[in-house]
Every structure is written in C-alpha cells, then in structure tokens.
Amino acid sequence: QMQLVESGGDLVQAGGSLRLSCAASGIIVRYNNIAWYRQAPGKRREFIATLTINGTENYAAAVKGRFAISRDSAKNTVYLQMTSLKPEDTGVYYCNRVPHPVSWGQGTQVTVSS
C-alpha cells in the first residue's frame, strides 16, 4: 500500500522544538518529492516545506529559518525539525507526495502554548 504516517506531534511551549516524522510505505521517499503541510482550526491546509528528489528544500515564508525538512533513506522517512515554535504554528501537520499525492493521513497534532 502507499501510505504516509505522521508522528511526533506534541504540546510544547513557545520557543520550544519538535521533530515530526513521516514514515512511508509503498513509496520510496528518496525518489519522490515529499512536502509537509499544516492545518489550523477553521483554516485551510497550507504548504510548509518540500524536499525534492534532487535534495532541494523549499519553505513557506512563515517557517523559513525555523523549520528544516530532511530524509533518512535507510528508514524511508522524512522529517520536519521545528525550532523557535510559535503559537501560530499550532495545527495538524500532514505530509504527502508532490505532485501526485496519496490519500491524506490523519496527521499529527502540534500545539504550541503561549
């Protein structure tokens, strides 16, 4: 099956850090563009970061300089390292393939308290 499972979300204080994981099955992350997204309550899903097949990283302006996307090919997992977290980073975080997404998973909840 083609599946991406997000994990690592937690409740953290503003200024803290978290590392989210996107574990892939039926997809080889080294040979796919993988992106992170988030969705805050009452808002639409927004793009956060992309890691392309050739290793290029792209970030939304809201997270540039604070978040870093990476992959571990041996574990077939993509990560999102988040630092200097702000309350506005709160939301459900998802990963998916670009430009051919698979079914969206349940995401992982990140809550940043002020």
C-alpha positions in Angstrom: 0.0 0.0 0.0 1.0 3.6 -0.5 0.8 5.3 2.9 2.4 8.1 4.7 2.1 8.1 8.5 2.8 11.3 10.5 4.0 11.2 14.1 5.9 13.3 16.7 3.4 16.0 17.4 3.1 17.2 21.0 2.2 20.0 23.3 5.1 22.4 23.7 5.8 25.9 25.0 6.5 28.8 22.7 10.2 28.8 21.8 10.4 25.0 22.0 11.3 22.4 19.4 9.8 19.3 17.9 10.8 16.8 15.3 8.0 15.4 13.2 8.3 12.1 11.3 6.7 11.0 8.0 7.1 7.2 7.7 6.5 6.0 4.1 5.2 2.6 2.9 4.8 1.7 -0.7 6.7 5.0 -1.6 10.4 5.4 -1.7 11.0 8.9 -0.3 14.4 9.2 -1.9 12.7 9.0 -5.3 9.7 11.2 -4.6 9.2 14.9 -3.7 7.7 15.0 -0.2 6.0 18.0 1.3 4.8 19.0 4.8 1.5 20.8 5.3 -0.4 22.0 8.3 -4.0 23.0 9.0 -5.0 25.2 11.9 -8.6 25.0 13.3 -11.0 26.8 11.0 -8.4 27.3 8.3 -7.4 25.6 5.1 -4.4 23.3 4.7 -1.3 25.3 4.0 2.1 24.3 2.5 5.0 24.3 4.9 8.1 22.7 3.2 9.1 20.4 0.4 12.1 18.2 -0.1 12.6 17.3 -3.8 14.2 14.2 -5.3 17.4 16.1 -6.0 17.6 17.4 -2.4 16.3 20.9 -2.9 14.5 22.4 0.1 11.6 24.9 -0.2 9.9 26.6 2.7 6.9 28.8 3.3 7.8 32.3 4.4 6.1 31.7 7.8 8.6 28.9 8.7 11.7 29.8 6.8 14.7 29.9 9.1 12.9 28.0 11.8 11.9 24.6 10.2 14.1 22.2 8.3 13.0 19.2 6.2 15.2 16.2 5.7 15.0 12.5 4.9 16.6 9.3 6.1 16.6 7.0 3.1 17.5 3.9 5.1 14.4 4.4 7.3 12.4 5.7 4.3 11.3 8.6 6.5 11.0 12.3 6.0 11.4 14.6 9.0 10.4 18.1 9.9 12.6 19.7 12.5 10.8 22.6 14.1 12.5 25.2 16.3 11.5 28.5 17.9 7.9 27.4 17.8 5.2 30.0 18.0 1.5 29.7 19.0 0.6 30.3 15.4 2.4 27.1 14.5 -0.4 25.2 16.2 -2.3 22.8 13.9 -2.4 19.3 12.5 0.7 18.5 10.4 0.5 16.3 7.3 2.9 15.0 4.8 2.3 13.9 1.2 3.8 13.3 -2.2 4.1 16.0 -4.8 2.8 16.3 -7.4 1.0 13.0 -7.2 -0.4 12.8 -3.6 -1.6 9.7 -2.0 -4.6 9.5 0.4 -4.2 12.0 3.2 -3.4 10.5 6.6 -4.6 11.6 10.0 -1.7 13.9 10.6 -0.1 14.7 13.9 -1.2 17.4 16.3 1.2 20.2 17.2 0.1 22.5 20.0 2.3 25.5 21.0 1.2 27.2 24.2 2.0 30.9 24.8 
